Amino acid sequence: MNVTESEIIKIQNFIDLLNSKKDSMVVVEGKRDASALKKLGYSGKLCEFHSFKGLTKFADSIASYKNLIILFDGDRKGKYLTSKIISRLEHRIRIDLSFKRKLVTITKGKIRHIEDLSTYTRLDRFTVL
């Protein structure tokens, strides 16, 4: 995959912005997604949806947060889970999908799975800013 220096800088800025959201919980689908974000430098609150074994347990456990940032994959399953969470929680918590849209814009649609962001960590080591 061709990745430009501009994309790498934008991804770093994206992670910085994500880290600045102190009153938010970022939710990803699974362990590999969480690992990719952490490798990029994400240090905020992060949870893996699949570790909750269902939407009800997930909804109950994140109820104390003001904002929920959903970073699910752009595949059919990710879109389905996003719609289920929105329909279940939209009146209880603020749901932020803007980060997902920013990610699609930055990567020009090349990244459909959050775990693929690890591509940017490998390239980043060889980039001089």
C-alpha positions as CSV (number, residue, x, y, z in Angstrom):
1,M,0.0,0.0,0.0
2,N,1.3,3.4,-0.9
3,V,1.3,5.8,2.0
4,T,2.5,9.4,1.7
5,E,4.3,11.4,4.3
6,S,1.3,13.7,4.4
7,E,-0.9,10.8,5.4
8,I,1.5,9.8,8.2
9,I,1.4,13.4,9.6
10,K,-2.3,13.5,9.3
11,I,-2.6,10.2,11.2
12,Q,-0.3,11.5,13.9
13,N,-2.5,14.6,14.2
14,F,-5.6,12.4,14.2
15,I,-4.2,10.4,17.2
16,D,-3.3,13.6,19.0
17,L,-6.9,14.9,18.6
18,L,-8.2,11.5,19.8
19,N,-6.0,11.7,22.8
20,S,-7.3,15.2,23.6
21,K,-10.9,13.8,24.1
22,K,-10.6,13.2,27.9
23,D,-14.3,12.7,28.7
24,S,-14.7,10.1,25.9
25,M,-14.5,6.4,25.5
26,V,-13.2,5.1,22.2
27,V,-14.7,1.8,21.2
28,V,-13.2,-0.6,18.6
29,E,-14.2,-4.1,17.6
30,G,-11.4,-6.2,19.0
31,K,-7.9,-6.7,20.3
32,R,-6.0,-6.1,17.0
33,D,-7.9,-2.8,16.5
34,A,-6.9,-1.7,20.0
35,S,-3.3,-2.7,19.5
36,A,-3.1,-0.7,16.3
37,L,-4.3,2.4,18.0
38,K,-1.9,2.0,20.9
39,K,1.0,1.5,18.5
40,L,0.2,4.8,16.9
41,G,0.3,6.5,20.3
42,Y,-3.3,6.5,21.5
43,S,-3.3,6.7,25.3
44,G,-6.9,7.5,26.2
45,K,-9.8,5.3,27.3
46,L,-10.3,2.4,25.0
47,C,-12.6,-0.6,25.0
48,E,-13.0,-3.6,22.8
49,F,-16.7,-4.3,21.9
50,H,-16.2,-8.0,21.5
51,S,-14.9,-8.4,25.0
52,F,-18.3,-7.6,26.4
53,K,-20.1,-10.6,24.9
54,G,-23.1,-8.7,23.7
55,L,-24.7,-5.3,23.3
56,T,-26.5,-5.3,26.6
57,K,-23.4,-5.8,28.7
58,F,-21.5,-3.2,26.6
59,A,-24.3,-0.6,27.0
60,D,-24.4,-1.1,30.7
61,S,-20.6,-0.8,31.2
62,I,-20.1,2.4,29.2
63,A,-23.2,4.3,30.6
64,S,-21.0,6.4,32.8
65,Y,-19.2,8.2,29.9
66,K,-20.5,11.4,28.3
67,N,-19.2,10.6,24.8
68,L,-18.6,7.5,22.8
69,I,-16.3,7.5,19.8
70,I,-17.0,4.6,17.6
71,L,-14.1,3.4,15.4
72,F,-15.4,0.2,13.9
73,D,-14.3,-1.3,10.6
74,G,-15.9,-0.1,7.4
75,D,-17.0,-3.6,6.4
76,R,-20.6,-4.9,6.7
77,K,-20.1,-6.2,10.2
78,G,-18.7,-2.9,11.5
79,K,-21.5,-0.9,9.9
80,Y,-24.1,-3.3,11.4
81,L,-22.6,-3.0,14.9
82,T,-22.4,0.8,14.6
83,S,-26.1,1.0,13.7
84,K,-27.1,-1.3,16.6
85,I,-25.1,0.8,19.1
86,I,-26.6,4.0,17.8
87,S,-30.1,2.7,18.0
88,R,-29.5,1.3,21.5
89,L,-27.6,4.2,23.0
90,E,-28.4,7.4,21.1
91,H,-30.7,8.8,23.9
92,R,-28.3,7.8,26.7
93,I,-24.9,9.0,25.5
94,R,-23.4,11.2,22.8
95,I,-22.1,9.1,19.9
96,D,-19.3,10.6,17.8
97,L,-18.8,9.2,14.3
98,S,-16.7,12.1,13.1
99,F,-13.4,10.4,13.9
100,K,-14.3,7.5,11.7
101,R,-15.1,9.9,8.8
102,K,-11.8,11.7,9.4
103,L,-9.9,8.4,9.2
104,V,-11.6,7.6,5.9
105,T,-10.7,11.0,4.5
106,I,-7.1,10.9,5.7
107,T,-6.4,7.4,4.3
108,K,-8.5,8.1,1.2
109,G,-10.5,5.0,1.9
110,K,-7.5,2.7,1.8
111,I,-8.0,1.6,5.4
112,R,-11.2,-0.3,5.8
113,H,-10.2,-2.1,9.0
114,I,-8.8,-0.3,12.1
115,E,-6.2,-2.9,12.6
116,D,-4.7,-2.0,9.2
117,L,-3.6,1.3,10.8
118,S,-0.5,-0.6,12.0
119,T,0.8,0.0,8.5
120,Y,1.4,3.6,9.5
121,T,3.4,2.6,12.5
122,R,5.9,0.6,10.5
123,L,6.3,3.4,8.0
124,D,6.6,6.1,10.7
125,R,9.9,4.7,11.9
126,F,11.5,5.5,8.6
127,T,10.0,8.9,8.2
128,V,11.8,12.1,9.1
129,L,9.5,14.9,10.0
